[in-house]
Amino acid sequence: MKIPGLRSILLFASFLLFISLNTGCSKKSTSTVVNANIPLVTTTGVIINVTATTAQSGGILVNAENGTVTTSGVCYSSTNKVPTTSDTKTSDTLKATGTSLKSFTSKLTGLTANTTYYLRAYCINEAGVGYGGVLTFTTTGTGAIAATVSTFAGTGTAGYLDGSLTGAMFNNPQGVSVDASGNVYVSDSFNDLIRKLSTTGTTTTIAGNQSIGLVNGPALSAEFYAPNGQAFDAQGNLYVADFGNNVIRKITPAGVVSTYAGTGVAGYRNGAKDTANWKGTTDSLAVFNNPESVAVDAAGNVFVADRGNNVIREILTNGRTKTVAGNKVKGFIDATGAAAFFNNPTGVAVDSKGNLYVTDQGNSALRKITSAGVVTTLAGNPVQTTLLNYPSAITIDASGNLFIADEGGRIMEYNTAGVLYYLAGALNAPGNVDGDGATARFNYPQGIAVDGNGNVYVADQYNNAIRKITFSK
């Protein structure tokens, strides 16, 4: 029986958990001016675009507590670890979020280079000042990260043509990966092909024949259906989330395609539950629903963002499939394993310690899953949607920095210090422009990958191109 309002209840419950994790203590006012409490406030959970002298933060007004909020912003200090409005502060405009809540964005200027700051959000009503939780960040010794965008491959026109990189034609590319030698591979989704962009400057087709289907065997005779995210293992096998076929495919270095997991029918089912007695090498029992991306850890375990099922799955090296986190129902709750909730997870990446990072698109959030299955939110939430907007893919470099593609036209970095940077592109300003930082334009970027030199590659879907981002400090 369908329970009316279940999704709304889950979203509300998840946001209450978000509040409990991010809100400072709030005492009742003893003021006789109004019969109200001080406002209930949360601090935005991530610091944005930190440079030597600037940064960005903000907060959410969860409840004005029967009062009228007259001032909101953030207060910060390099000496007071619990800053108050007596320290340096901003005064910012509250804006509606599309829910009953309001949020604000705060821009900090005049900071000192190489200095640690303590910051928290505040709101003031007739009863007094309400504070959010305290965040810590350290300014850099230099200015902003300089990112330069160029077109690596593709003409900008939908089609199919191998050859030179700039002369090649793609049709809505959605997945991208890089092998150990620096060659770039593309899931050319609407051509139903896997393409290779070599370090020598040529584009070739390595798998698929432009026919929609689920056919294994020699790579150029194989058939795919809207292939999406992809990733390599240490042996050079390429795993592809075959989105339209609801399966995970494997392409060997010898050019043989097989179905690694899944039945070809949309649904939700894991394979054998008894790991000790599992004797298979592929999981023909597992069922997926529009798997969108994959990641492979050092041991060869394959992780899947199973978008249609709102879960993260793992295909063990013995072929057995299990669910790492999530429970099929859409929601936004940080918890462990099946008690956690996701909403259309689109991307997954894994670090050297076995931690997973997920772009949770429906929640406009970046989530983390520890090796023990504990899910937390690193950045974003369903209220402050413009922070990450609609994140579509994620990748990780050798140092542990995360790079995120936003369908709204931006490429972002969430670094190991917990700072979010907007590297290139602009929100909701589609185009096809090469250039530096915010002057560059993308059109519905999807897959993202990073090579051994730190260069980032983006499958720019509606521009039918692969873009490259290089950096200078």
C-alpha positions in Angstrom: 0.0 0.0 0.0 1.4 3.4 -0.9 1.8 5.7 2.0 0.7 9.3 1.1 3.4 11.9 1.6 6.2 9.4 2.3 8.7 11.3 0.3 7.9 14.5 2.0 8.1 12.9 5.4 11.5 11.4 4.6 12.9 14.7 3.2 11.7 16.5 6.3 13.1 13.9 8.6 16.5 14.0 6.8 16.6 17.8 7.1 15.9 17.6 10.8 19.0 15.3 11.0 21.0 17.9 9.0 19.9 20.5 11.5 21.0 18.4 14.4 24.5 18.0 12.9 25.0 21.6 11.9 23.3 23.8 14.4 24.8 25.3 17.5 23.0 25.4 20.8 19.9 27.6 21.0 18.7 28.8 24.4 15.3 30.3 25.2 15.5 34.1 25.5 14.8 35.6 28.9 13.8 38.8 27.1 10.4 40.2 28.0 10.1 42.1 24.7 8.6 39.2 22.8 7.2 35.8 23.6 9.7 34.0 21.3 12.9 32.1 21.2 16.1 33.2 19.4 16.2 32.0 15.7 17.2 28.5 14.8 20.1 28.7 12.3 22.5 26.4 10.5 25.9 27.3 8.9 26.4 26.3 5.3 28.5 23.1 5.6 31.3 24.1 3.3 33.5 27.1 2.7 33.6 28.2 -1.0 36.3 29.7 -3.2 38.9 30.4 -0.5 41.8 32.6 -1.6 44.5 34.6 0.2 42.0 37.4 1.1 38.5 36.2 0.3 36.0 33.4 0.9 32.3 32.6 0.7 29.9 31.0 3.2 26.3 31.5 4.4 23.6 29.8 6.3 20.0 28.7 6.6 17.3 30.2 8.7 15.4 27.2 9.8 12.9 28.9 12.2 12.5 32.5 13.1 10.8 31.3 16.4 7.8 33.7 16.2 10.0 36.7 15.8 11.0 38.8 12.8 14.6 38.3 11.7 16.1 41.7 11.2 19.8 40.8 10.4 21.5 37.7 9.1 25.0 36.8 8.1 28.2 35.2 9.3 30.6 36.2 12.0 34.2 35.2 12.0 37.5 35.6 13.8 41.1 34.4 13.6 41.4 34.4 17.4 38.0 33.6 18.8 37.2 30.0 18.2 33.5 30.6 18.9 32.9 33.9 17.1 30.0 36.2 17.9 28.5 39.3 16.3 31.0 41.3 18.4 33.6 39.9 16.0 33.8 40.8 12.3 30.5 40.0 10.6 28.6 40.3 7.3 25.0 41.4 6.9 23.3 39.5 4.1 19.8 39.2 2.5 17.6 36.2 3.3 16.2 34.5 0.2 13.4 32.0 -0.1 14.6 28.4 -0.9 11.5 27.0 -2.4 10.6 25.4 0.9 9.5 27.0 4.2 13.1 27.8 4.9 15.3 30.8 3.9 19.0 31.0 3.2 21.7 33.6 2.7 25.1 33.9 1.1 28.0 35.7 2.7 31.1 37.0 1.0 34.1 37.6 3.1 36.8 40.1 2.1 39.9 41.6 3.6 41.2 38.3 5.0 44.8 37.7 5.8 46.8 35.1 3.8 47.8 31.8 5.4 45.5 32.4 8.4 43.0 30.1 10.1 39.6 31.5 10.7 36.6 30.4 12.7 33.1 31.2 11.3 29.5 30.6 12.0 26.2 31.9 10.7 23.8 34.1 12.8 20.3 35.5 12.6 18.9 38.2 14.9 15.2 38.6 15.9 13.5 40.5 18.7 14.5 37.8 21.2 18.2 37.8 20.4 20.9 36.1 18.3 20.7 32.6 17.1 24.0 30.9 15.9 24.8 28.0 13.7 27.7 25.6 14.1 31.3 26.7 13.9 33.4 26.0 10.7 37.2 26.4 10.4 39.1 27.3 7.2 42.6 28.5 6.3 43.3 31.1 3.7 45.8 30.4 1.0 49.1 32.1 0.3 48.1 32.9 -3.3 45.1 34.0 -5.3 42.3 31.9 -6.9 43.1 28.7 -8.8 43.5 29.5 -12.5 41.6 27.0 -14.7 41.8 27.1 -18.5 39.2 25.3 -20.6 39.9 24.0 -24.1 38.1 21.7 -26.6 40.1 18.5 -26.5 38.0 16.6 -29.1 34.8 17.1 -31.1 33.4 19.6 -33.5 30.4 20.7 -31.5 28.1 19.0 -34.0 26.3 15.7 -33.3 27.5 12.9 -35.6 29.9 10.0 -35.9 33.4 10.3 -37.3 36.7 8.9 -36.2 40.1 10.6 -37.1 41.8 13.5 -35.6 40.7 14.7 -32.2 39.3 18.1 -33.3 37.8 16.6 -36.4 36.0 13.7 -34.6 32.3 13.8 -34.2 30.3 12.5 -31.1 26.6 12.3 -30.3 25.8 13.3 -26.7 28.9 11.8 -25.0 28.1 11.1 -21.3 31.0 9.1 -19.8 34.8 9.6 -19.8 37.8 7.9 -18.2 41.6 7.9 -18.5 43.8 4.9 -18.6 47.3 4.5 -17.1 49.0 5.7 -20.3 46.9 8.9 -20.5 44.5 7.8 -23.3 41.0 9.2 -22.9 38.0 6.9 -23.3 34.5 8.2 -24.1 31.0 6.7 -23.7 29.5 8.1 -26.9 26.0 7.5 -25.6 23.7 8.3 -28.5 26.0 6.5 -30.9 26.0 3.5 -28.5 29.8 3.3 -28.8 33.0 3.4 -26.7 35.6 5.7 -28.3 39.3 6.1 -27.6 41.2 9.4 -27.8 44.8 8.5 -28.0 47.8 10.4 -26.7 49.0 10.5 -30.4 46.0 12.6 -31.3 43.6 10.2 -33.0 40.0 9.1 -32.3 39.0 5.5 -32.8 36.0 3.3 -32.0 37.0 0.4 -29.7 33.6 -1.1 -28.9 30.1 -1.1 -30.3 28.6 -0.9 -33.9 26.1 1.9 -33.5 23.2 -0.5 -33.1 21.2 -0.5 -29.8 21.3 -3.9 -28.2 22.8 -6.2 -25.5 25.4 -8.3 -27.5 28.7 -9.5 -26.1 31.7 -10.8 -27.9 34.4 -9.2 -30.0 34.3 -5.5 -29.2 33.4 -4.1 -32.6 30.5 -6.6 -32.9 29.2 -5.8 -29.4 26.1 -3.7 -28.8 25.3 -1.2 -26.1 22.4 1.0 -25.2 23.3 4.5 -24.1 26.5 3.7 -22.3 27.4 6.1 -19.5 30.0 6.3 -16.7 33.2 4.2 -17.0 36.3 3.3 -15.1 39.5 1.2 -15.4 40.9 -1.4 -13.1 44.6 -2.0 -12.5 44.7 -4.7 -15.2 43.4 -2.4 -17.9 39.9 -3.7 -18.0 37.3 -1.1 -18.7 33.9 -1.2 -16.9 31.0 0.6 -18.4 27.6 1.5 -16.9 25.3 0.4 -19.7 22.5 2.7 -18.7 19.8 1.7 -21.2 20.5 -2.0 -20.7 20.6 -1.9 -16.9 23.8 -3.8 -16.8 27.6 -3.3 -16.1 29.8 -4.3 -19.1 33.4 -5.2 -19.1 35.9 -4.6 -22.0 39.2 -6.5 -21.7 42.5 -5.1 -23.1 42.1 -7.8 -25.8 38.9 -6.3 -27.0 36.3 -8.7 -25.7 33.0 -7.4 -24.3 31.0 -9.2 -21.6 28.2 -8.5 -19.2 29.8 -8.2 -15.8 26.6 -7.9 -13.7 22.9 -7.5 -14.4 20.2 -9.2 -16.4 19.2 -6.6 -18.9 15.9 -6.0 -17.1 15.3 -3.0 -14.9 14.7 -3.8 -11.2 16.4 -4.2 -7.9 17.9 -7.4 -6.7 21.3 -8.5 -5.3 23.0 -11.8 -6.2 23.7 -14.7 -3.8 23.5 -13.6 -0.2 25.9 -16.2 1.1 29.4 -14.9 0.3 31.2 -18.0 1.5 29.3 -20.3 -0.9 29.3 -17.9 -3.9 31.2 -19.7 -6.7 30.4 -17.5 -9.6 32.6 -15.1 -11.6 29.8 -12.9 -12.8 26.6 -12.0 -11.2 23.8 -13.0 -13.5 21.3 -12.7 -10.6 21.8 -9.0 -9.8 19.3 -6.5 -11.2 20.0 -2.8 -11.7 17.9 0.2 -12.7 19.6 2.7 -14.9 23.1 2.4 -13.5 24.8 5.7 -14.3 28.4 5.4 -13.2 31.1 3.1 -11.9 34.3 3.3 -9.9 37.0 0.6 -9.2 39.1 0.3 -6.1 42.7 -1.0 -5.9 41.5 -4.5 -5.1 39.3 -4.6 -8.2 35.9 -4.2 -6.5 33.5 -2.3 -8.8 31.1 0.3 -7.3 27.9 1.4 -9.0 25.7 4.5 -8.7 22.4 2.7 -9.3 20.5 5.8 -10.1 17.0 4.4 -10.6 17.2 2.4 -7.4 18.6 5.3 -5.3 21.4 3.0 -3.9 25.1 2.5 -4.2 26.1 -1.1 -5.1 29.3 -3.1 -5.0 30.3 -5.9 -7.3 33.0 -7.9 -5.4 35.9 -9.5 -7.2 34.2 -12.9 -6.9 31.3 -11.5 -8.9 28.8 -11.2 -6.1 26.7 -8.0 -6.0 25.6 -6.3 -2.7 24.2 -2.9 -1.7 26.6 -0.6 0.2 24.2 2.1 1.1 20.6 3.3 0.4 17.3 1.4 0.3 15.6 2.2 -3.0 13.3 4.9 -1.5 14.2 8.5 -2.4 15.2 10.7 0.6 18.0 12.6 2.3 19.2 11.0 5.5 22.7 10.4 6.7 22.9 7.0 8.4 24.6 3.6 8.0 23.9 1.2 5.1 20.3 0.7 4.3 19.2 3.4 6.8 20.7 6.1 4.6 18.6 7.7 1.8 19.7 9.0 -1.6 17.8 10.7 -4.4 19.0 9.8 -7.9 22.8 9.2 -7.2 24.6 9.9 -10.5 28.3 9.6 -9.8 30.7 7.6 -7.6 34.4 7.7 -6.9 36.6 5.7 -4.4 39.7 6.8 -2.6 42.8 4.8 -1.5 41.2 4.1 1.9 38.0 2.7 0.5 35.8 5.7 1.1 33.2 6.3 -1.5 32.1 9.8 -2.7 28.7 10.2 -4.4 27.1 13.0 -6.4 23.5 12.8 -5.1 21.8 14.8 -7.8 18.2 14.8 -6.5 19.5 16.2 -3.2 22.0 18.7 -4.7 24.6 17.1 -2.4 28.0 15.5 -2.2 27.8 12.5 0.1 30.6 10.3 1.6 30.3 6.6 2.5 33.0 5.2 4.7 34.3 1.6 4.3 32.0 0.8 7.2 29.0 2.0 5.3 28.5 5.2 7.3 26.9 8.0 5.1 27.5 11.7 5.7 26.9 14.8 3.7 30.0 16.8 2.8 28.4 19.7 0.9 25.0 20.7 -0.4 21.4 19.8 0.6 17.9 20.0 -0.8 17.5 23.5 0.5 20.6 25.3 -0.7 20.4 23.9 -4.2 22.6 26.4 -6.0 25.7 25.3 -4.0 26.1 22.2 -6.2 23.0 22.5 -8.3 22.6 19.2 -10.2 25.9 17.3 -9.8 26.1 14.7 -12.5 29.5 13.0 -12.1 32.6 12.9 -9.8 36.2 11.8 -10.0 39.2 11.8 -7.7 42.9 12.6 -8.2 45.9 10.9 -6.6 45.9 13.4 -3.8 42.3 12.8 -2.9 40.8 16.0 -4.4 37.4 15.6 -5.9 36.2 17.1 -9.2 32.5 17.4 -9.8 30.5 18.2 -13.0 27.3 20.1 -12.6 24.7 19.8 -15.3 24.0 23.5 -14.8 27.3 24.3 -16.5 30.0 24.3 -13.9 33.0 22.3 -13.0 33.9 22.2 -9.3 36.7 20.9 -7.0 36.1 19.8 -3.4 39.7 19.6 -2.0 41.1 17.6 0.9 40.8 20.7 3.1 37.0 20.7 2.7 36.9 23.8 0.5 34.7 23.9 -2.5 36.0 25.8 -5.6 34.1 26.8 -8.7 36.8 26.2 -11.3 35.1 26.8 -14.6 31.8 27.6 -16.3 28.8 29.5 -15.0 25.5 28.4 -13.4 22.6 28.1 -15.9 24.5 29.9 -18.7 24.9 27.2 -21.4 27.3 27.8 -24.3 30.4 26.5 -26.0 33.2 28.8 -25.1 36.8 28.0 -24.3 38.7 30.3 -21.9 39.6 30.9 -18.3 37.5 30.1 -15.3 34.0 31.6 -15.2 34.3 32.9 -18.8 34.3 29.3 -20.2 30.9 27.8 -21.1 29.6 24.2 -21.0 26.3 22.8 -22.1 25.0 20.0 -19.8 28.4 18.5 -18.7 28.2 14.9 -17.6 31.1 12.5 -17.2 34.4 13.8 -15.7 37.9 12.2 -15.3 41.4 13.3 -14.2 44.7 12.1 -15.6 48.0 11.5 -13.8 49.1 15.1 -14.5 46.1 16.6 -12.9 44.3 17.6 -16.1 40.5 17.2 -16.0 38.4 15.9 -18.9 34.7 16.5 -19.3 32.1 14.9 -21.5 30.2 18.0 -22.6 27.0 16.3 -23.7 25.0 18.9 -25.6 28.2 20.4 -27.1 29.0 16.9 -28.4 32.6 17.5 -27.3 35.3 16.5 -24.8 36.6 19.5 -23.0 40.0 19.7 -21.1 40.8 21.8 -18.1 44.4 22.6 -17.1 45.4 24.5 -14.0 48.0 26.9 -12.8 48.4 28.2 -9.3 
